[in-house]
């Protein structure tokens, strides 16, 4: 029988799953730019455009804040890129080990 050495496992703390969030920033930015480019002659039209532009800026801020909140909840975000790569490599080794063990035990007859 082959003896396969097991490496210490990284703790498998179950963290909440993050649902994908559809964040569309470009249409809002485009609308803001279009609002700024418009230069109505009438003062009431200027005030209306200014109010609409302010609303669009607030909408953009809410969208960006939602994106920030979602990003903060992602698992592993607190680790540096190098640490994430080390953890990924460790998990790949664990996967390979488990696949080898499954293959080994499939071939064993009881």
Secondary structure as the mmCIF struct_conf table of DSSP 4:
data_model
#
loop_
_struct_conf.conf_type_id
_struct_conf.id
_struct_conf.beg_label_comp_id
_struct_conf.beg_label_asym_id
_struct_conf.beg_label_seq_id
_struct_conf.end_label_comp_id
_struct_conf.end_label_asym_id
_struct_conf.end_label_seq_id
HELX_LH_PP_P HELX_LH_PP_P1 UNK A 5 UNK A 11
HELX_LH_PP_P HELX_LH_PP_P2 UNK A 16 UNK A 20
HELX_RH_AL_P HELX_RH_AL_P1 UNK A 26 UNK A 37
BEND BEND1 UNK A 41 UNK A 42
HELX_RH_AL_P HELX_RH_AL_P2 UNK A 43 UNK A 73
BEND BEND2 UNK A 74 UNK A 74
TURN_TY1_P TURN_TY1_P1 UNK A 75 UNK A 78
BEND BEND3 UNK A 79 UNK A 79
HELX_RH_AL_P HELX_RH_AL_P3 UNK A 81 UNK A 107
#
